[in-house]
């Protein structure tokens, strides 16, 4: 499929107001986030956060580096799941999603941006319960990491070092 044209650093910071997955208000979800790059409805490899402590306002502060083949046509998909639901069947533990067209980040290439997104009901994953809340992420679209470093770091469970910024033009 070719080498990535860019990479995106995604720092999942925190969420607020995530809906309960259980009818029992005492049971708080242990929310985990799953990230992947989507191109034309085809998802790339997914990366998963560690589950946060049970809460409707989870905090992760976890960073991931994902390869991006074409920032103009790709989407970042972040789905939220309740990891505490051992009896989950199908998508019954789905809590909501955030989808971002990466073309919106192209004008901010190389800049770190923190943004709060509304958690929405899934477009392809349907549940009876309505998604709610906000998700705060830090994002930086940049040049691709050193070839092989991204895959090796992710396979080892470590985030790859961020790519070096492009050299400034000579004056």
N, CA and C of each residue as an Amber inpcrd file, in Angstrom:
protein
   513
   0.8080000  -1.2030000   0.0000000   0.0000000   0.0000000   0.0000000
   0.8430000   1.2560000   0.0000000   2.1760000   1.1050000   0.1050000
   3.0290000   2.2730000   0.0680000   3.3910000   2.7910000   1.4330000
   4.4100000   3.6370000   1.4340000   4.8890000   4.2320000   2.6770000
   3.9690000   5.3530000   3.1440000   3.8970000   5.5820000   4.4540000
   3.0850000   6.6960000   4.9640000   3.6170000   8.0420000   4.4770000
   2.7070000   8.9410000   4.1470000   3.0710000  10.2890000   3.7360000
   3.2750000  11.1820000   4.9580000   2.6990000  10.7630000   6.0910000
   2.7690000  11.5570000   7.3180000   2.5610000  10.6230000   8.5060000
   2.6520000  11.1990000   9.6760000   2.2890000  10.4780000  10.8960000
   1.4760000  11.4430000  11.7460000   0.6720000  10.8780000  12.6260000
  -0.0630000  11.7180000  13.5590000   0.2300000  11.2400000  14.9700000
   0.5890000  12.1930000  15.7910000   0.7480000  11.9500000  17.2200000
  -0.6020000  12.2560000  17.8490000  -1.1510000  11.2780000  18.5580000
  -2.4370000  11.4460000  19.2220000  -2.2220000  11.2090000  20.7130000
  -2.4990000  12.2120000  21.4920000  -2.4140000  12.0710000  22.9430000
  -3.8490000  12.0960000  23.4700000  -4.2860000  10.9670000  23.9930000
  -5.6260000  10.8770000  24.5740000  -5.4920000  11.3700000  26.0070000
  -6.0950000  12.5120000  26.2820000  -5.9280000  13.1470000  27.5830000
  -7.0100000  12.7400000  28.5760000  -8.2500000  13.1190000  28.2960000
  -9.3270000  12.8180000  29.2400000 -10.6760000  12.9620000  28.5550000
 -11.6990000  12.4870000  29.2430000 -13.0760000  12.6380000  28.7730000
 -13.9270000  13.0900000  29.9510000 -15.0490000  13.6880000  29.6430000
 -15.9990000  14.1180000  30.6750000 -17.4040000  13.7670000  30.2160000
 -18.2230000  13.3180000  31.1520000 -19.6300000  13.0600000  30.8590000
 -19.8950000  11.8430000  30.0000000 -18.9880000  10.8570000  30.0380000
 -19.2020000   9.6290000  29.2760000 -20.4010000   8.8970000  29.8810000
 -21.2670000   8.4030000  29.0360000 -22.4800000   7.7410000  29.5270000
 -22.1380000   6.4490000  30.2670000 -23.0540000   6.0480000  31.1430000
 -22.9340000   4.7660000  31.8210000 -23.2770000   3.6640000  30.8380000
 -22.6340000   2.5370000  30.9750000 -22.9500000   1.4010000  30.1220000
 -23.9690000   0.4850000  30.7830000 -24.0810000   0.6040000  32.0860000
 -24.9800000  -0.2420000  32.8630000 -26.1840000   0.5650000  33.3270000
 -27.2910000  -0.0970000  33.5570000 -28.4610000   0.5740000  34.1190000
 -28.2540000   0.8790000  35.6000000 -27.2420000   0.2640000  36.1890000
 -26.9090000   0.4890000  37.5920000 -25.9740000   1.6950000  37.6830000
 -26.4490000   2.7990000  38.2450000 -25.6410000   4.0280000  38.2980000
 -24.4200000   3.8870000  39.2070000 -24.3540000   2.8100000  39.9600000
 -23.1820000   2.5640000  40.8170000 -21.9960000   2.0280000  40.0030000
 -22.2880000   1.4360000  38.8650000 -21.2490000   0.8010000  38.0530000
 -20.7360000   1.8050000  37.0180000 -19.5220000   2.2790000  37.2250000
 -18.9050000   3.2390000  36.3020000 -18.1040000   2.4820000  35.2420000
 -18.0810000   2.9810000  34.0140000 -17.3450000   2.2810000  32.9570000
 -15.8310000   2.4330000  33.1240000 -15.1010000   1.3680000  32.8030000
 -13.6390000   1.4190000  32.7140000 -13.3500000   1.6760000  31.2380000
 -13.2650000   2.9360000  30.8750000 -13.2390000   3.3270000  29.4630000
 -11.8480000   3.1210000  28.8580000 -11.8330000   2.4910000  27.6930000
 -10.6010000   2.4320000  26.9130000 -10.8970000   3.0410000  25.5600000
  -9.8600000   3.5750000  24.9400000  -9.9910000   4.2020000  23.6300000
  -9.2750000   3.3410000  22.6030000  -9.8850000   3.2200000  21.4360000
  -9.2650000   2.5090000  20.3290000  -9.0990000   3.4990000  19.1840000
  -7.8810000   3.5970000  18.6650000  -7.5570000   4.5430000  17.5900000
  -7.2040000   3.7960000  16.3160000  -7.6300000   4.3560000  15.2010000
  -7.1570000   3.8550000  13.9160000  -7.3790000   4.9140000  12.8500000
  -6.6160000   4.7830000  11.7780000  -6.7500000   5.6660000  10.6260000
  -7.6490000   4.9500000   9.6260000  -8.6050000   5.6740000   9.0890000
  -9.5890000   5.1490000   8.1680000  -9.4340000   5.8610000   6.8310000
  -9.3600000   5.1010000   5.7520000  -9.3030000   5.6840000   4.4090000
 -10.3980000   5.0300000   3.5870000 -11.3700000   5.8140000   3.1650000
 -12.4520000   5.2900000   2.3410000 -13.1940000   4.1310000   2.9740000
 -13.3810000   4.1720000   4.2940000 -14.1140000   3.1180000   4.9820000
 -13.2830000   1.9070000   5.3630000 -12.0200000   1.8840000   4.9560000
 -11.1280000   0.7710000   5.3220000 -10.2300000   1.2060000   6.4570000
 -10.3400000   0.5360000   7.5790000  -9.5450000   0.8800000   8.7540000
  -8.1850000   0.2160000   8.7340000  -7.1950000   0.9550000   9.1780000
  -5.8480000   0.4210000   9.3340000  -5.7570000  -0.2830000  10.6880000
  -4.5670000  -0.7040000  11.0680000  -4.3520000  -1.3650000  12.3560000
  -4.8480000  -0.4820000  13.4950000  -5.5110000  -1.0970000  14.4750000
  -6.0400000  -0.3540000  15.6180000  -5.0350000  -0.3620000  16.7650000
  -4.9960000   0.7350000  17.4950000  -4.1700000   0.8670000  18.6950000
  -5.1110000   1.1280000  19.8640000  -4.8770000   0.4720000  20.9970000
  -5.7720000   0.5870000  22.1420000  -5.0460000   1.1700000  23.3420000
  -5.7610000   2.0470000  24.0450000  -5.2300000   2.5960000  25.2910000
  -5.4080000   1.5650000  26.3980000  -4.7800000   1.8180000  27.5140000
  -5.0650000   1.0520000  28.7220000  -6.4270000   1.5180000  29.2220000
  -7.2160000   0.6360000  29.8370000  -8.4920000   1.0970000  30.3960000
  -8.2310000   2.0930000  31.5330000  -9.0130000   3.1530000  31.5550000
  -8.9080000   4.1320000  32.6470000  -9.6130000   3.5590000  33.8690000
  -9.2990000   4.1190000  35.0340000 -10.0020000   3.7200000  36.2580000
 -11.4940000   3.9810000  36.0500000 -12.3570000   3.1100000  36.5800000
 -13.8010000   3.2850000  36.3680000 -14.2860000   4.6860000  36.7370000
 -14.8830000   5.3600000  35.7390000 -15.3380000   6.7360000  35.9150000
 -16.1100000   7.1780000  34.6840000 -16.9830000   8.1750000  34.8380000
 -17.6120000   8.7910000  33.6770000 -16.7760000   9.9830000  33.2000000
 -15.6700000  10.2570000  33.9050000 -14.7110000  11.2950000  33.5030000
 -13.2960000  10.7020000  33.5490000 -13.0240000   9.7390000  32.6710000
 -11.7290000   9.0480000  32.7020000 -10.5690000   9.9300000  32.2460000
  -9.3780000   9.5990000  32.7570000  -8.1360000  10.2700000  32.3400000
  -7.1310000   9.2070000  31.9180000  -6.4890000   9.4330000  30.7640000
  -5.5080000   8.4850000  30.2560000  -4.1090000   9.0890000  30.1860000
  -3.9890000  10.2060000  29.5130000  -2.6990000  10.8360000  29.2530000
  -1.7450000   9.8580000  28.5510000  -2.2610000   9.1730000  27.5220000
  -1.4780000   8.2090000  26.7510000  -1.2890000   8.7210000  25.3300000
  -0.0880000   8.4800000  24.8010000   0.2490000   9.0000000  23.4730000
   0.5130000   7.8600000  22.5030000   0.0730000   8.0650000  21.2620000
   0.2410000   7.0780000  20.2000000   0.7320000   7.7970000  18.9460000
   1.5000000   7.0810000  18.1230000   1.9440000   7.5940000  16.8310000
   1.4020000   6.6480000  15.7720000   0.6220000   7.1910000  14.8530000
  -0.0030000   6.3800000  13.8160000   0.4730000   6.8460000  12.4470000
   0.7950000   5.8980000  11.5550000   1.1670000   6.2780000  10.1910000
  -0.0770000   6.7250000   9.4170000   0.1010000   7.7010000   8.5380000
  -1.0030000   8.2190000   7.7230000  -0.5610000   8.1810000   6.2650000
  -1.2660000   7.4090000   5.4510000  -0.8970000   7.2870000   4.0450000
  -1.2570000   8.5310000   3.2460000  -2.4140000   9.1200000   3.5150000
  -2.8420000  10.3150000   2.7920000  -3.6660000  11.2010000   3.7220000
  -3.0730000  12.2410000   4.3030000  -3.8070000  13.1000000   5.2390000
  -5.0350000  13.7790000   4.6210000  -5.0230000  13.9980000   3.3160000
  -6.1460000  14.6910000   2.6680000  -7.4150000  13.8400000   2.6280000
  -7.2680000  12.5170000   2.6280000  -8.4410000  11.6490000   2.4970000
  -8.6470000  10.7230000   3.7040000  -7.8200000  10.8490000   4.7250000
  -7.8920000   9.9510000   5.8840000  -8.6930000  10.5530000   7.0290000
  -9.2040000   9.6640000   7.8620000  -9.8960000  10.0690000   9.0810000
  -9.2320000   9.3860000  10.2710000  -9.1980000  10.0960000  11.3940000
  -8.8010000   9.4970000  12.6620000 -10.0870000   9.0620000  13.3400000
 -10.1700000   7.7950000  13.6760000 -11.3520000   7.2510000  14.3350000
 -10.9460000   6.8590000  15.7570000 -11.6230000   7.4300000  16.7300000
 -11.3790000   7.1070000  18.1320000 -12.6910000   6.6000000  18.7190000
 -12.7430000   5.3040000  19.0170000 -13.9450000   4.7240000  19.6030000
 -13.7050000   4.4590000  21.0800000 -14.7350000   4.6320000  21.8830000
 -14.6490000   4.4280000  23.3280000 -15.4580000   3.1940000  23.7130000
 -14.8820000   2.3710000  24.5750000 -15.4640000   1.0970000  24.9660000
 -15.4020000   0.9360000  26.4780000 -16.3770000   0.2210000  27.0400000
 -16.3750000  -0.0980000  28.4740000 -15.6820000  -1.4380000  28.6530000
 -14.4660000  -1.4160000  29.1840000 -13.6700000  -2.6240000  29.3700000
 -14.1050000  -3.4120000  30.6080000 -14.9460000  -2.8250000  31.4580000
 -15.3630000  -3.5150000  32.6870000 -16.5180000  -4.4740000  32.4480000
 -17.1030000  -4.4520000  31.2550000 -18.2650000  -5.2800000  30.9460000
 -17.8050000  -6.6300000  30.4010000 -17.5590000  -7.5840000  31.3060000
 -17.0600000  -8.9030000  30.9170000 -18.0950000  -9.6950000  30.1150000
 -19.3650000  -9.3500000  30.2790000 -20.4370000 -10.0830000  29.5930000
 -20.8530000  -9.4110000  28.2810000 -20.0560000  -8.4810000  27.7910000
 -20.4190000  -7.7440000  26.5770000 -20.5750000  -8.6850000  25.3950000
 -21.6540000  -8.4800000  24.6510000 -21.9130000  -9.2660000  23.4450000
 -22.0360000  -8.2900000  22.2830000 -21.3900000  -8.6290000  21.1830000
 -21.4370000  -7.7340000  20.0290000 -20.7920000  -6.4060000  20.3710000
 -21.5620000  -5.3430000  20.2230000 -21.0570000  -4.0030000  20.5100000
 -21.7450000  -3.3950000  21.7270000 -22.2300000  -4.2340000  22.6380000
 -22.9860000  -3.7210000  23.7860000 -22.1400000  -2.8680000  24.7290000
 -20.8160000  -2.9500000  24.6340000 -19.9510000  -2.1310000  25.4850000
 -19.4260000  -0.8820000  24.7700000 -19.9730000  -0.5750000  23.5920000
 -19.5900000   0.6240000  22.8320000 -20.1860000   1.8620000  23.5070000
 -19.3480000   2.8770000  23.7470000 -19.7900000   4.0890000  24.4450000
 -19.9280000   5.3030000  23.5300000 -19.2830000   5.2870000  22.3770000
 -19.3520000   6.4250000  21.4690000 -18.0630000   6.5570000  20.6770000
 -18.0210000   7.5900000  19.8160000 -16.8470000   7.7680000  18.9710000
 -16.6270000   9.2340000  18.6220000 -15.3960000   9.5000000  18.2230000
 -15.0080000  10.7930000  17.6650000 -14.3280000  10.4790000  16.3380000
 -14.7750000  11.1350000  15.2740000 -14.1460000  10.9590000  13.9650000
 -13.6850000  12.3250000  13.4760000 -12.4220000  12.3850000  13.0810000
 -11.8240000  13.6470000  12.6340000 -11.2430000  13.4710000  11.2360000
 -11.6680000  14.3170000  10.3010000 -11.0620000  14.3490000   8.9720000
  -9.6890000  14.9900000   9.1100000  -8.6490000  14.2440000   8.7770000
  -7.2830000  14.7420000   8.9720000  -6.9430000  15.9100000   8.0520000
  -7.6930000  16.0930000   6.9790000  -7.4660000  17.2440000   6.0940000
  -7.5900000  18.5520000   6.8850000  -8.3880000  18.5400000   7.9610000
  -8.5370000  19.7420000   8.7920000  -7.2540000  20.0880000   9.5350000
  -6.3570000  19.1080000   9.7120000  -5.0950000  19.3620000  10.4080000
  -3.9640000  19.7810000   9.4730000  -4.1460000  19.5760000   8.1680000
  -3.0730000  19.8800000   7.2120000  -2.5840000  21.3340000   7.3350000
  -3.4690000  22.3420000   7.4820000  -2.9660000  23.7140000   7.6220000
  -2.1340000  23.9300000   8.9030000  -2.2520000  23.0160000   9.8560000
  -1.5210000  23.1330000  11.1220000  -0.3770000  22.1200000  11.2080000
   0.0870000  21.6660000  10.0570000   1.1450000  20.6570000   9.9640000
   2.3220000  21.0220000  10.8710000   2.7220000  20.0630000  11.7110000
   3.8670000  20.2700000  12.5970000   3.5360000  20.9750000  13.9040000
   2.3070000  21.4250000  14.0760000   1.9160000  22.1330000  15.3040000
   1.0990000  21.2060000  16.1980000   1.3730000  21.2560000  17.4990000
   0.6100000  20.4840000  18.4760000  -0.6480000  21.2670000  18.8390000
  -1.7940000  20.6080000  18.7500000  -3.0790000  21.2480000  19.0340000
  -3.8420000  20.3790000  20.0250000  -4.3780000  20.9980000  21.0890000
  -5.2900000  20.2930000  21.9850000  -6.6990000  20.7460000  21.6570000
  -7.6030000  19.7810000  21.5360000  -8.9680000  20.0710000  21.1220000
  -9.9270000  19.1840000  21.9070000 -11.1100000  19.7240000  22.1850000
 -12.1780000  18.9670000  22.8350000 -13.2170000  18.6340000  21.7660000
 -13.5950000  17.3550000  21.7070000 -14.5390000  16.8560000  20.7080000
 -15.7720000  16.2900000  21.3950000 -16.9360000  16.4390000  20.7520000
 -18.1490000  15.7910000  21.2380000 -18.0600000  14.3030000  20.9440000
 -18.4110000  13.4870000  21.9260000 -18.4950000  12.0410000  21.7250000
 -19.8650000  11.7750000  21.1040000 -19.8640000  11.1080000  19.9700000
 -21.1150000  10.9130000  19.2190000 -21.4790000   9.4470000  19.1070000
 -22.7470000   9.2400000  18.7600000 -23.2380000   7.8990000  18.4890000
 -22.5020000   7.3730000  17.2700000 -22.2470000   6.0860000  17.2280000
 -21.5140000   5.5050000  16.1100000 -22.2720000   5.5650000  14.8070000
 -21.5260000   5.7550000  13.7100000 -22.1480000   5.7320000  12.3830000
 -22.3390000   4.3010000  11.9100000 -21.3950000   3.4370000  12.2390000
 -21.5130000   2.0400000  11.8160000 -21.8220000   1.1140000  12.9870000
 -21.4800000   1.5300000  14.1910000 -21.7600000   0.7220000  15.3760000
 -23.0120000   1.2970000  16.0260000 -24.0510000   0.4870000  16.0690000
 -25.3360000   0.9480000  16.6140000 -25.6100000   0.3050000  17.9600000
 -26.0400000   1.1200000  18.9240000 -26.4610000   0.6250000  20.2330000
 -27.7630000   1.3180000  20.6080000 -28.4530000   0.7770000  21.6020000
 -29.7100000   1.3650000  22.0710000 -29.4760000   2.6170000  22.9010000
 -28.2790000   2.7400000  23.4720000 -27.9930000   3.8650000  24.3640000
 -27.3040000   4.9820000  23.5880000 -27.6730000   6.2070000  23.9060000
 -27.1350000   7.3830000  23.2120000 -25.7900000   7.7870000  23.8260000
 -24.8270000   8.0350000  22.9530000 -23.5010000   8.4730000  23.3990000
 -23.5900000   9.8770000  23.9790000 -22.6900000  10.1810000  24.9170000
 -22.6360000  11.5220000  25.4940000 -21.2200000  11.8140000  25.9510000
 -20.9450000  13.0840000  26.1770000 -19.6800000  13.4930000  26.7510000
 -18.7630000  14.1990000  25.7670000 -17.5880000  14.5200000  26.2790000
 -16.5580000  15.2250000  25.5190000 -15.2390000  14.4810000  25.7000000
 -14.4170000  14.4950000  24.6610000 -13.1060000  13.8490000  24.6780000
 -12.0540000  14.8790000  24.3180000 -11.0360000  15.0070000  25.1580000
  -9.9380000  15.9430000  24.8970000  -8.7230000  15.1600000  24.4190000
  -8.2250000  15.5800000  23.2390000  -7.0490000  14.9500000  22.6490000
  -6.0480000  16.0150000  22.2270000  -4.7870000  15.6490000  22.2440000
  -3.7190000  16.4490000  21.6670000  -3.3290000  15.8160000  20.3450000
  -3.1920000  16.6280000  19.2940000  -2.9460000  16.1110000  17.9500000
  -1.7970000  16.8650000  17.2920000  -0.9610000  16.1210000  16.5520000
   0.0830000  16.7610000  15.7570000   0.3280000  15.9290000  14.5120000
  -0.0240000  16.4950000  13.3740000   0.2420000  15.8740000  12.0820000
   1.6450000  16.2950000  11.6720000   2.4690000  15.3190000  11.2880000
   3.8690000  15.6270000  11.0020000   4.4060000  14.6810000   9.9400000
   5.6900000  14.8500000   9.6090000   6.3280000  13.9720000   8.6400000
   6.3860000  12.5610000   9.2190000   6.4930000  11.5600000   8.3490000
   6.5160000  10.1900000   8.8630000   7.7410000   9.9400000   9.7260000
   7.5870000   9.0220000  10.6590000   8.7040000   8.6410000  11.5240000
   9.7630000   7.9440000  10.6790000  10.9210000   7.7550000  11.2480000
  11.9850000   7.0330000  10.5580000  11.4380000   5.6710000  10.1410000
  11.6300000   5.2410000   8.8740000  11.0510000   3.9790000   8.4190000
  11.3500000   2.8350000   9.3770000  10.3160000   2.1260000   9.7530000
  10.4570000   0.9790000  10.6430000  10.4090000   1.3170000  12.1200000
  10.7360000   2.5450000  12.5030000  10.7730000   2.9080000  13.9230000
   9.3800000   2.8980000  14.5340000   8.3930000   3.3620000  13.7810000
   7.0230000   3.4110000  14.2710000   6.5060000   2.0010000  14.5430000
   6.6490000   1.1140000  13.5680000   6.1490000  -0.2530000  13.7340000
   6.8890000  -0.9730000  14.8540000   8.2080000  -0.8030000  14.9200000
   8.9930000  -1.4730000  15.9600000   8.6080000  -0.9740000  17.3450000
   8.4180000   0.3210000  17.4950000   8.0600000   0.8880000  18.7950000
   6.6670000   0.4280000  19.2150000   5.7020000   0.4450000  18.2850000
   4.3410000   0.0160000  18.6100000   4.3220000  -1.4700000  18.9550000
   5.0790000  -2.2950000  18.2260000   5.1240000  -3.7310000  18.5040000
   5.6980000  -3.9960000  19.8890000   6.6330000  -3.1520000  20.3180000
   7.2430000  -3.2990000  21.6350000   6.3980000  -2.6480000  22.7290000
   5.2750000  -2.0470000  22.3240000   4.4040000  -1.4010000  23.3030000
   4.8940000  -0.0330000  23.7370000   5.8320000   0.5180000  22.9950000
   6.3880000   1.8310000  23.3190000   6.0030000   2.8280000  22.2450000
   5.7170000   4.0820000  22.6230000   5.4970000   5.0800000  21.5760000
   6.8110000   5.3950000  20.8830000   6.7400000   5.5860000  19.5720000
   7.9370000   5.9720000  18.8130000   8.2810000   7.4140000  19.1520000
   9.5410000   7.7540000  19.0080000   9.9440000   9.1390000  19.2270000
   9.2780000  10.0100000  18.1820000   8.8680000  11.2170000  18.5540000
   8.2380000  12.0640000  17.5460000   9.2240000  12.3990000  16.4440000
   8.7220000  12.5540000  15.2180000   9.6180000  12.8810000  14.1170000
  10.2310000  14.2550000  14.3040000  11.4300000  14.4090000  13.7620000
  12.0920000  15.7060000  13.8450000  11.3730000  16.7000000  12.9650000
  11.3150000  17.9720000  13.4100000  10.6580000  18.9720000  12.5660000
  11.4550000  19.2150000  11.2940000  10.7810000  19.6260000  10.2150000
  11.5230000  19.9050000   8.9710000  12.4960000  21.0550000   9.2010000
  13.5930000  21.0110000   8.4650000  14.6140000  22.0510000   8.5930000
  14.0620000  23.3780000   8.1030000  14.4420000  24.4470000   8.7760000
  14.0140000  25.7900000   8.3810000  14.7660000  26.2000000   7.1260000
  14.1210000  26.9270000   6.2210000  14.8260000  27.3700000   5.0060000
  15.9670000  28.3140000   5.3680000  17.0190000  28.2380000   4.5760000
  18.1780000  29.1090000   4.8220000  17.8180000  30.5530000   4.4830000
  18.3190000  31.4690000   5.2950000  18.0120000  32.8900000   5.0850000
  18.8900000  33.5130000   4.0520000
